[in-house]
Amino acid sequence: MLPTYLDNSATTRVCGAAADAAYRLMTEVYGNPSSLHTLGFRAEQELTAARRQVATLVGCEEGEITFTSGGTEANNLAIFGASAAHPRDGRHIVTTAVEHASVSAAMDALEKDGYTVTRLVPDESGTLTADAIVAACRPDTVLVAVMLVNNEIGSRFPIEQAVPAIRRAAPRAHIHCDAVQAAGKLPIRASRWGLDSVAISAHKIHGPKGVGALYLRKGARLIPRQYGGKQEDGLRPGTEAAPLIAAFGAAIGELPPIPQQMAHYDALRRHLLSRLGDNPCVRFHLPVGGVPYIIHLSVPGYKSETLLHFLAQKEIYVSSGSACSKGAKSPVLTAMGLPAEEIDSALRVSLCRDNTIEDMDRFADGLLEAVEKLARKDRNYV
């Protein structure tokens, strides 16, 4: 029996088309994209094709895409680059208290550098309104950074609805969105929404690790974080990782239509809720308007780590939260004000297109078995 992998918000299995593309670029089209000979030109064509795929995914023009090493670099490039580009426009930043570490840690660094950072806290269900984002803005706000989908509980933040009012309240602000957990699963219309920058990553959508992209609106200005050649218009110099970039484009080409994906995720989540929703040992945390492919729950009285190990022995793989937290107590759940017993027993089930109803049953059966056996073991110690 194949493993039951339900940790797709951490990373996904690389699809065959992406693996094939990477191999082909490494062994056949291996020229430097900046070289003027035929192999270099062919490699450059591959980058152009992949850039076109990413631009379609994000909803922008090809020239507005910069390839990076992943979502973390894309977020850092946008946040530090935008703040450095507007040193006289203000020192105030608006973000949320539940951002990915690549955003929250960058905010901590800017705060130490003298910026004032307003961190918006979602309500107890994980919801944050567009009005709340706008209300935090002021004339000296130079950066607004709000994720599209929270990576731990699946909240969908309406940043696009807030953009017009942000422009009025903070006309100098650069508006950035971490869309790593949304790209490929939700529609993104970066240009139409009026965002200045958007970060995405390949390994969340069955592409390889080590490659991502930043959308930068035409006319928006960033100061580069590194210097060297003229690749990526000088914004991200250095020889492009052509095999990874080509694989990124190939993975996008394999994505099913979004309505088809959402129907699939809805069915899987409904089935899991039918199995565990009425169980008094299990508490679900499902934000209003949240995405169906991230399912967050707690089993109070049982440590997350203990449950993870029990399930892993049965080759059922979930997580206790963001992989970047390395097992530390979740700042997202803490910010939401969840009880300590629910934070300590939290599990995240995150889905991909390959998951099945049988996967949901295996997880439900495994979790119920864990509750029964671990409780019995505890009683034996009394």
N, C-alpha and C positions, 0 to 999 in steps of 0.2 A: 504494500500500500504506500502511495506517495505521501510525503509529509503534508500536513494541513497548515499552510502558511497564511497567517492572518495578521501580518505586520507590514502591510504594504505602504503605510505612511512613513515607515522608516526607510524602506527601499523595496524595489520590485525586481522580479526575475527578468533578465534581459531577454527580449523577444528574439526569435530566430532571424528576422530581417535585420535587426540592429546588429546582432553578432556577425552576420554575414557581411554587412556593410563595413564594419570595423576591420574585419579580416581582409577584405578586398583592398581597402585603403592602405593597410599595413604591408601587403604583399604585392600589390599590382600598381596602385595609384599612389606611390609612396613619395612623390616629389614634394618639395617645399612649395606651398601655395604662392610664395613670393618670388620663386624662381621664374626666369623668363623662358625656359625651355619647355618642351611639350609635356613632360611629366609634371612640371610645376603648374602649367596651364590647366591640365586635367584635374589636378588637386584643387586648384582655385575654382573650377567649375563645380566640383563636389561641394565646396563650401557655399557657393552661391545657391545651389539647389537646396541645401540644408537651411540656409538663411531664409529662403523663400517659405519653406515649411514652417519654420518657427514664427515668421511674421504672420502667416495665416492663422496659426494657433493663437497668437496674442491679439490679432486684430490691428495690424499696423503695416507700414511700408517696410520693405526689405532693408533700406538704409537706416532704419531706426533700431536695428538689432545689433547688439555687441555680444560676442561669445565670451564666456567666462569659464572658470573651472567648476562652477556649480552655483547653487542658490546662495550660499554663504558669501562668496565673493561678490555676486551680483548685488546683494543687499548692502554689503560694506561699501562697494563702489558708489552706489547711489547715495547712501547716508553721509559718508565722509566727503564724497565728491561734491554733493549739493551744499553742504554746510560750508565747505571751503570756498565755494564759488560765490557765496553771498556774505562776505564777512561784515559788511556795513549795513545789511538790511535788517538785522535783528539777531537775538540770541535765544529765541524761544522755540521749542520743539513740542509737537503733539504726537503722541503715540499711544499704545495701549499697554496695560500691565501684563498682557498675555501673549506677547510676541514671541517668535522663535528666538533662540539664543543669539543667532547671528544679527538680529536687530536689537534685542535688549542689551546685549553686551556692548554693542556700538554706542547705544544711548548712554550707558554708564560711562564710557570713555569720554563722550562729548560733555557730559555733566561735569566731569573732573576738569575739563578744559574751560569751564565757565558758562556753559549753556544751561538754561533752565528747561527742564523736561517735565511736561505734564503727561502722566501715565493714566489713561482712562481705564477704569475697572468695570468689566461687564457685571450685570446683575447675577443673582445666584443661579440662574439658568444658563448663564454664559452669553447672554444677549447684549448687544451694544447698538444703539440707534444712531442714525445719521445726524440727528439733532444734537446728540451728545458730543459727537466729533466736532461739529461746527461750533458749539458753545464754548469749546476749549480753545478755539483759535482767537488770535488778536492781531493787531496791526504789525507787531514785531515778530510774528511767527514766521520762521524761515523754512521749516520742514514739517510736513505731516506724513507719518509713516504708519499705515494701518494695513494689517494682513487681510486677505480676502477670505480665507478659511483657516480657522485655528487648527493646528496640527495635533492637538490632544483630544478635544471634545467635539470638533467638527462644527463649531459656530461659523455662520456665514455673516461677515461684517459688511454692511452696505456702503462701502467707501465711495462707490461710483455715484450713489445718490447724494452724497455730501459735497461732491466737487464744486458745483456751481456756487453754493453758499460759502464754501471755503475760500473761493476766489474773491468773494466780496469782503469777507471778514479778514482775510490775510492775503492781500493781493501779491505779495512777494514770495509766498510759500511755494516750495517744491513739494509736490504730492507724490509720494512713493507707495507702492503696494507690493508686498510679498505675496505672490500668487503661486508659490511652490506647491501647495496642497490643493490647488484649484485647477491648474493648467491641465488640459486634456480631459478633464471630467466635468468642468463647468464652462459655459461660454465666457470668453474674455474679449472685450472690445476696447482695448487700451486707448486708441485714438479717439473713438467716439465718446468714451467716458471722460476724456480730458485729463487723464493721468499724465504725470511727467515721466514716471519710470515704473517698471514692473519687473520683478525678478521671477525666474522660473528655473527648473532643474530637470535634467534628463532622466535621472535614475528613479524618479517617482512615477514615470510613465513607460516603464519597460525599456528605457535606454540605459547606457552605461553610466557608472559613477565617474566623476571627474570632468563633467561638462554641464554647463548651464547657459543662460542668456539673460541679458538685461535689455529691456526695451527702454529707449530714451527718446522722448518726444523731440521732433525736429524743432530746434530753437531753444530747447532746455539745455542748460549748461552744467557740466560737471568738471571738477579738477581731477585729472587722473591720479590714481593711487600708486602707479609705478611708471617708469620711463624706460625707453629703449627705442625700438623701431616704430614704424608707422602702421603696423597691423591694427585692424579694428579702428581705423581712423585715429590712431594714437591714444585712444581711450584705454585700450588693454593691449599694450605692445607685447611682442614675443611671438615666436612661431606658433601658429594655431595648431591645436591638437586635431588635425584633419580626420583621423580615424574615428575619434569620439564624436566629433561634430557631424560627420556623415551618418554615424549610428543614431545620433539624436534625431536627425531628419527622418531616417528610416523608421524609427519608433513612432514618430508622429504620424507617418503615413499608414501605420498599422492600427491607429486608434479607431474603435468603432464609433458610430454617430453618438453624440452625447445623449439624445433621448433614449436610445437603446441601452446605453450604459446605466442611466438613471433608473430605468425600469428594472434592470437587473439588480442594482443595489437595493432598490426599494423592496423587491421580493425577498432578497436575502435577509434584510433587516427585519421585515415582518415575520419571517419564519423564526428568526432567533428570538424575537420578542414573544412569539407564541410558545416557545419552549421555556423561556426563563422569566418572562414578564410578570407572572403571578407568583413566582417563588419568593418567599419572604426573606431569603438569605441574600438576594441579589437586588441591588439598587442601580437603576439606569440613570445616566445623566445625558438627556437628549435635549439640546437647546432648541428653542422655537425657531423654525426656519433653518435648522442646521442641515448639513449634507448627510445623505444616508450611508455613505461609504466609510464613515468614521463612527464607531459605536463605543461609547464609553460607559463603563459600569464599575461598581464596587461590590465587594463581598465582605462587609464589616466583620471583624474578628479574625480575618485571615490575611497575613501579610502578602503583598503583591509578589515579592520575591519567592515566597513559598509556593504560591499558586503557579507562578511562571515555571519553576523547576518541575513541579508535578506534571504540568501539561507538556513540558518539553520532553519528559521521559516517554511520553506517548507520541512524540513528533507532532505536537500541536503548538504552533508558535504564535504568540501574541506579545504585547509589550505592556509595560506599566506606565508608559507616557512617551515623551519625546526621546529618541535615541541619543540626542545631543546632551541630555541631562545626566547620562551615565549613572542612572540609578538614584540620583539625588531627589529629594522631595520636590514635587512638581510646583514651580512658581505659578503656573496657570491655575491649578486647583486651589492653591493657597489664596491667590488673588480673588478667586470666586467665592471664598469664604466657606468652602465645604468643610464639614466636620473632620477632625484629624483621623478618625477611624475609617472614613471613606477615602481620604487621601492615601492613607497607608495601605489600603487594600484595592487600589484602583487598577483596572485593566483596560487596555485599548485594543479593540478589534478593528482592524482597518482592511478594507476590501479592495480587490482588483477584479478585472473582467474575467479572470480565470477561476475565481472562487465559485463554489456550488452550494446547493442546499445540503449536500452530504457534508461539506465542510462545516456548515452551521450546526448540523447534528453532532458531528464529532466534537466540536468545541463545547456544545451544551452538555453532552454526555460526560466529557472529560471534566468540566467544571463541577458538575453535580457529584461526580465520583470523588473529586478532590475535597469537596465540602464534607462528604460523608466520611471518608477515610481519615482526613486530617482531624476532624472532630473526634472520631473514635480514638485516634492516637493520643489526642490531648486528654481524653477521659482516662486513658490508661495510666497517665502520669499522676493523676489525683490520688 
